[in-house]
Amino acid sequence: MISTIIIVLSLIMAIVIALSTRESSTKQTNWGTEFNSVWLIKPILILVLGLTLGFTQPYKLDRVDAGNVGIKVNLSGDARGVSKYEYKTGWVVFNTWTEQLYQFPVFQQTIGYEKQQVITKGGFPATIHPSFNYSLKAGAVGDMFQNLRLDIKSVEQGWLQTAIVGAINDVANKWEVDKIFNEREQFEAAIKTECNKRLSKWFTVSQLRTNIVPPQSLQETIIAKTRAIQQAQAEDQKALTAEAEARKKVAIANGDAQQTIIAAKAQAEAMRIRKQEITPLYVEYLKWIDINPNTPRVPQVVGSTAVLNQLK
């Protein structure tokens, strides 16, 4: 941008000078009026000087965008400039011959890597296609640059990729392949924890997905095992249902038996009471009723002497 400004300014100055001295653009000679080439020397020199400065000057104007941390590195400092840096924000002017400006985003970035293989517990291979969000810790940008000496894109495709894939591989080595697919959420949570443990100095990782896929032969084995487990669970459920039905029938039978017992006891008690009430006199009375069904007389007191005399 600075080069553009210098070139534009030199062009404006050359035009202004040419216009202000245009009266000397011609001269009178013995043969009449002629063009005075000397008039253009000064504007042309200014324009050439401006172009030369514009293309050769080392200064550059750049802006550190919001959500980014700028690092201006002194290339001529100790350890090739790595030990000398300063944070910058907004518009920054720097000398491209001796300094360099790096920008590192500190807001969340989404990145995905190409398919790679990892080894699960037991030596089974699996394919991963990891994707995740990460954010760079603002206060750790300088320390990361001192250690890696790379811009953020180079870090993503180099150091960060190696760390992420390494964490996935190390966690996968501890998980059996069928357990990975039966408990994928817990598996990926363990990987995210491991990644944050390894990268916590400079990065924070979130929303990690391994998109792990087993080999075809293993997929068939997993499917068969899953079906067997589901069938076993279905049989267990049937057994529980049958057991519940049996308990229900036993309860109903017990209830019916209790009702029968209660009814029998009630009948026995009624018979006992009736037996106590039936006296010899009452039996004679019943016989007399059978013999004399049309007799309107009914004894008022059962068991009295009067009744016996009436019956005679």
ChimeraX attribute file (.defattr): number of C-alpha atoms within 10 A of each C-alpha:
attribute: neighborCount
match mode: 1-to-1
recipient: residues
	/A:1	10
	/A:2	17
	/A:3	20
	/A:4	13
	/A:5	12
	/A:6	20
	/A:7	21
	/A:8	16
	/A:9	16
	/A:10	23
	/A:11	20
	/A:12	15
	/A:13	16
	/A:14	22
	/A:15	15
	/A:16	13
	/A:17	17
	/A:18	19
	/A:19	12
	/A:20	10
	/A:21	13
	/A:22	13
	/A:23	11
	/A:24	14
	/A:25	15
	/A:26	14
	/A:27	12
	/A:28	10
	/A:29	8
	/A:30	6
	/A:31	6
	/A:32	7
	/A:33	10
	/A:34	12
	/A:35	11
	/A:36	14
	/A:37	11
	/A:38	10
	/A:39	17
	/A:40	16
	/A:41	11
	/A:42	14
	/A:43	21
	/A:44	17
	/A:45	13
	/A:46	20
	/A:47	21
	/A:48	16
	/A:49	15
	/A:50	23
	/A:51	20
	/A:52	14
	/A:53	16
	/A:54	20
	/A:55	13
	/A:56	10
	/A:57	15
	/A:58	15
	/A:59	17
	/A:60	17
	/A:61	13
	/A:62	14
	/A:63	14
	/A:64	19
	/A:65	14
	/A:66	11
	/A:67	14
	/A:68	18
	/A:69	22
	/A:70	24
	/A:71	21
	/A:72	20
	/A:73	23
	/A:74	22
	/A:75	19
	/A:76	13
	/A:77	14
	/A:78	10
	/A:79	10
	/A:80	11
	/A:81	18
	/A:82	19
	/A:83	17
	/A:84	17
	/A:85	20
	/A:86	12
	/A:87	15
	/A:88	17
	/A:89	15
	/A:90	12
	/A:91	10
	/A:92	14
	/A:93	14
	/A:94	17
	/A:95	15
	/A:96	15
	/A:97	13
	/A:98	14
	/A:99	19
	/A:100	16
	/A:101	23
	/A:102	17
	/A:103	20
	/A:104	21
	/A:105	19
	/A:106	18
	/A:107	14
	/A:108	15
	/A:109	12
	/A:110	13
	/A:111	14
	/A:112	16
	/A:113	16
	/A:114	8
	/A:115	14
	/A:116	12
	/A:117	15
	/A:118	21
	/A:119	20
	/A:120	22
	/A:121	16
	/A:122	11
	/A:123	11
	/A:124	15
	/A:125	18
	/A:126	19
	/A:127	16
	/A:128	21
	/A:129	16
	/A:130	20
	/A:131	18
	/A:132	18
	/A:133	16
	/A:134	19
	/A:135	16
	/A:136	24
	/A:137	18
	/A:138	17
	/A:139	12
	/A:140	12
	/A:141	21
	/A:142	24
	/A:143	14
	/A:144	18
	/A:145	20
	/A:146	15
	/A:147	10
	/A:148	14
	/A:149	14
	/A:150	15
	/A:151	14
	/A:152	18
	/A:153	10
	/A:154	13
	/A:155	16
	/A:156	15
	/A:157	13
	/A:158	12
	/A:159	12
	/A:160	17
	/A:161	17
	/A:162	12
	/A:163	14
	/A:164	23
	/A:165	20
	/A:166	17
	/A:167	21
	/A:168	23
	/A:169	18
	/A:170	16
	/A:171	20
	/A:172	23
	/A:173	18
	/A:174	13
	/A:175	17
	/A:176	15
	/A:177	22
	/A:178	19
	/A:179	12
	/A:180	19
	/A:181	17
	/A:182	12
	/A:183	11
	/A:184	16
	/A:185	11
	/A:186	13
	/A:187	18
	/A:188	21
	/A:189	15
	/A:190	15
	/A:191	23
	/A:192	24
	/A:193	13
	/A:194	19
	/A:195	24
	/A:196	18
	/A:197	14
	/A:198	16
	/A:199	15
	/A:200	13
	/A:201	13
	/A:202	17
	/A:203	20
	/A:204	18
	/A:205	22
	/A:206	17
	/A:207	12
	/A:208	20
	/A:209	19
	/A:210	21
	/A:211	13
	/A:212	18
	/A:213	16
	/A:214	21
	/A:215	11
	/A:216	10
	/A:217	8
	/A:218	16
	/A:219	15
	/A:220	12
	/A:221	12
	/A:222	18
	/A:223	12
	/A:224	12
	/A:225	13
	/A:226	14
	/A:227	12
	/A:228	12
	/A:229	12
	/A:230	12
	/A:231	12
	/A:232	12
	/A:233	12
	/A:234	12
	/A:235	12
	/A:236	12
	/A:237	12
	/A:238	12
	/A:239	12
	/A:240	12
	/A:241	12
	/A:242	12
	/A:243	12
	/A:244	12
	/A:245	12
	/A:246	12
	/A:247	12
	/A:248	12
	/A:249	12
	/A:250	12
	/A:251	12
	/A:252	12
	/A:253	12
	/A:254	12
	/A:255	12
	/A:256	12
	/A:257	12
	/A:258	12
	/A:259	12
	/A:260	12
	/A:261	12
	/A:262	12
	/A:263	12
	/A:264	12
	/A:265	12
	/A:266	12
	/A:267	12
	/A:268	12
	/A:269	12
	/A:270	12
	/A:271	12
	/A:272	11
	/A:273	11
	/A:274	11
	/A:275	10
	/A:276	9
	/A:277	10
	/A:278	10
	/A:279	13
	/A:280	10
	/A:281	14
	/A:282	13
	/A:283	11
	/A:284	14
	/A:285	19
	/A:286	12
	/A:287	12
	/A:288	14
	/A:289	16
	/A:290	10
	/A:291	10
	/A:292	11
	/A:293	9
	/A:294	8
	/A:295	9
	/A:296	8
	/A:297	9
	/A:298	11
	/A:299	14
	/A:300	9
	/A:301	9
	/A:302	14
	/A:303	15
	/A:304	11
	/A:305	10
	/A:306	13
	/A:307	16
	/A:308	14
	/A:309	8
	/A:310	10
	/A:311	12
	/A:312	7
